[in-house]
Amino acid sequence: MAHPKIENALPKFLSQLEYRALRDVVRSDVRIAAIIELILQTGLRISEVANLKTAHTKDNVLKIEAYATQPERTIPLNKPASDVLLSYMAIRPKSDSPFVFISKNGKALAVRNIRASIARYMQRAELPTYSVNDLRTTFIVRTLSRS
């Protein structure tokens, strides 16, 4: 007896219009806008965004610490990513927390909270079939299409 063949679904990514719709909807929330823009401009994983430290954001470069099987790496920031990160850092609540993205209480944002916030904005932008991981796929597709 043969196993049934399972078709692999093609990866989903945002079109230019959907990309703009999401950015427009999230514009009022500087923190989530910064998170989304960092993922779209750099291809960071959501866990890397959650664990990003203020000491590792200098001179338009992000340093991502090594973890699990991933080596340490340095990611250059383009102008949109750099601008949105500076905008967020200007309004970031004062805290001793080493993390870039923190709550109003000064605690680091958990991955599940970031994922839920982005999902909420995806709903508002009328993009309910997309997830946080599709933002990273969008970065990859846009980068490959430019080369």
Secondary structure, DSSP 8 states (H G I E B T S, - for coil): ---------------HHHHHHHHHHHTT-HHHHHHHHHHHHH---HHHHHT-BGGGEETTEEEE--BTTB--EEEE--HHHHHHHHHHHHHS---S-SBSSB-TTS-B--HHHHHHHHHHHHHHTT-TT--HHHHHHHHHHHHHHH-
